[in-house]
Amino acid sequence: MVLYLRKVVHQQARESYRVVLKDDASETEVGSIGPQHEAGAVTRWVWAIDTVVPMREHEQTGYGTDLKDCQRQFKAAGDQIPRA
């Protein structure tokens, strides 16, 4: 299985991405990464696992310094999801 980013195409979400889990048979959107804005400026980056998975809330969302940092944190959190 591989995680990759799919750019969100929306005028109000110019730097936002959906995180997609891909395996041999399918693709599943499992979360998002994007900047949080206040007064027109990026204040911080936010990541979230937003599919239904058995996780505590504090393990499925967080903040990062930039896109790469959020990708790293998202992957680390995703690695904690129990696999069937």
C-alpha atoms as a printed R data frame, in Angstrom:
   type eleno elety resid chain resno       x      y      z
1  ATOM     1    CA   MET     A     1   0.000  0.000  0.000
2  ATOM     2    CA   VAL     A     2   1.152  3.495 -0.860
3  ATOM     3    CA   LEU     A     3   0.050  6.924  0.360
4  ATOM     4    CA   TYR     A     4   0.070  9.793 -2.107
5  ATOM     5    CA   LEU     A     5  -1.357 13.307 -2.396
6  ATOM     6    CA   ARG     A     6  -4.155 14.387 -4.747
7  ATOM     7    CA   LYS     A     7  -4.407 18.168 -5.202
8  ATOM     8    CA   VAL     A     8  -7.791 19.671 -4.335
9  ATOM     9    CA   VAL     A     9  -9.142 21.693 -7.253
10 ATOM    10    CA   HIS     A    10 -11.075 24.534 -5.657
11 ATOM    11    CA   GLN     A    11 -10.486 28.282 -5.706
12 ATOM    12    CA   GLN     A    12 -10.609 28.547 -1.900
13 ATOM    13    CA   ALA     A    13  -8.305 25.567 -1.318
14 ATOM    14    CA   ARG     A    14  -5.354 26.345 -3.563
15 ATOM    15    CA   GLU     A    15  -2.720 24.496 -1.537
16 ATOM    16    CA   SER     A    16  -4.864 21.710 -0.100
17 ATOM    17    CA   TYR     A    17  -4.482 17.997 -0.727
18 ATOM    18    CA   ARG     A    18  -6.421 14.783 -0.152
19 ATOM    19    CA   VAL     A    19  -4.304 11.890  1.085
20 ATOM    20    CA   VAL     A    20  -5.021  8.722 -0.890
21 ATOM    21    CA   LEU     A    21  -4.200  5.155  0.150
22 ATOM    22    CA   LYS     A    22  -3.574  2.997 -2.903
23 ATOM    23    CA   ASP     A    23  -3.230 -0.756 -3.003
24 ATOM    24    CA   ASP     A    24  -3.312 -3.200 -5.909
25 ATOM    25    CA   ALA     A    25  -7.098 -3.112 -6.280
26 ATOM    26    CA   SER     A    26  -8.303  0.310 -5.178
27 ATOM    27    CA   GLU     A    27  -7.740  3.870 -4.016
28 ATOM    28    CA   THR     A    28  -9.269  5.263 -0.826
29 ATOM    29    CA   GLU     A    29  -9.150  8.874  0.335
30 ATOM    30    CA   VAL     A    30  -8.130  8.686  3.986
31 ATOM    31    CA   GLY     A    31  -7.393 12.261  4.972
32 ATOM    32    CA   SER     A    32  -6.293 15.758  4.130
33 ATOM    33    CA   ILE     A    33  -3.366 18.149  4.417
34 ATOM    34    CA   GLY     A    34  -3.591 21.884  3.900
35 ATOM    35    CA   PRO     A    35  -2.729 25.322  5.188
36 ATOM    36    CA   GLN     A    36  -4.883 27.141  7.703
37 ATOM    37    CA   HIS     A    37  -5.342 30.835  6.899
38 ATOM    38    CA   GLU     A    38  -6.132 33.848  9.061
39 ATOM    39    CA   ALA     A    39  -6.393 37.354  7.642
40 ATOM    40    CA   GLY     A    40  -5.154 36.098  4.265
41 ATOM    41    CA   ALA     A    41  -1.896 34.603  5.579
42 ATOM    42    CA   VAL     A    42  -0.971 30.992  6.263
43 ATOM    43    CA   THR     A    43  -0.821 30.571 10.023
44 ATOM    44    CA   ARG     A    44  -0.017 26.843 10.123
45 ATOM    45    CA   TRP     A    45  -0.415 23.598  8.225
46 ATOM    46    CA   VAL     A    46  -2.981 21.026  9.336
47 ATOM    47    CA   TRP     A    47  -3.252 17.303  8.661
48 ATOM    48    CA   ALA     A    48  -6.129 14.955  9.506
49 ATOM    49    CA   ILE     A    49  -7.086 11.332  9.043
50 ATOM    50    CA   ASP     A    50 -10.781 11.728  8.331
51 ATOM    51    CA   THR     A    51 -11.979  8.241  7.449
52 ATOM    52    CA   VAL     A    52 -13.620  5.933  9.938
53 ATOM    53    CA   VAL     A    53 -10.727  4.131 11.624
54 ATOM    54    CA   PRO     A    54 -10.271  2.943 15.210
55 ATOM    55    CA   MET     A    55  -8.141  5.836 16.510
56 ATOM    56    CA   ARG     A    56  -8.361  8.345 19.318
57 ATOM    57    CA   GLU     A    57  -9.024 11.906 18.179
58 ATOM    58    CA   HIS     A    58  -5.630 13.242 19.275
59 ATOM    59    CA   GLU     A    59  -3.945 10.582 17.090
60 ATOM    60    CA   GLN     A    60  -5.780 11.508 13.900
61 ATOM    61    CA   THR     A    61  -5.085 15.217 13.509
62 ATOM    62    CA   GLY     A    62  -2.202 17.594 14.043
63 ATOM    63    CA   TYR     A    63  -0.229 20.619 12.941
64 ATOM    64    CA   GLY     A    64   3.024 20.912 11.046
65 ATOM    65    CA   THR     A    65   5.437 23.558  9.903
66 ATOM    66    CA   ASP     A    66   4.828 22.887  6.196
67 ATOM    67    CA   LEU     A    67   3.516 20.322  3.704
68 ATOM    68    CA   LYS     A    68   6.487 17.944  4.119
69 ATOM    69    CA   ASP     A    69   6.203 17.982  7.914
70 ATOM    70    CA   CYS     A    70   2.469 17.220  7.693
71 ATOM    71    CA   GLN     A    71   3.147 14.366  5.258
72 ATOM    72    CA   ARG     A    72   5.659 12.866  7.701
73 ATOM    73    CA   GLN     A    73   3.265 13.153 10.653
74 ATOM    74    CA   PHE     A    74   0.325 11.799  8.632
75 ATOM    75    CA   LYS     A    75   2.330  8.752  7.583
76 ATOM    76    CA   ALA     A    76   3.478  8.121 11.155
77 ATOM    77    CA   ALA     A    77  -0.126  8.307 12.394
78 ATOM    78    CA   GLY     A    78  -1.323  6.097  9.556
79 ATOM    79    CA   ASP     A    79   1.263  3.478 10.445
80 ATOM    80    CA   GLN     A    80  -0.523  3.126 13.810
81 ATOM    81    CA   ILE     A    81  -3.834  2.060 12.217
82 ATOM    82    CA   PRO     A    82  -4.476 -1.633 12.875
83 ATOM    83    CA   ARG     A    83  -4.413 -3.661  9.649
84 ATOM    84    CA   ALA     A    84  -6.838 -6.499  9.066
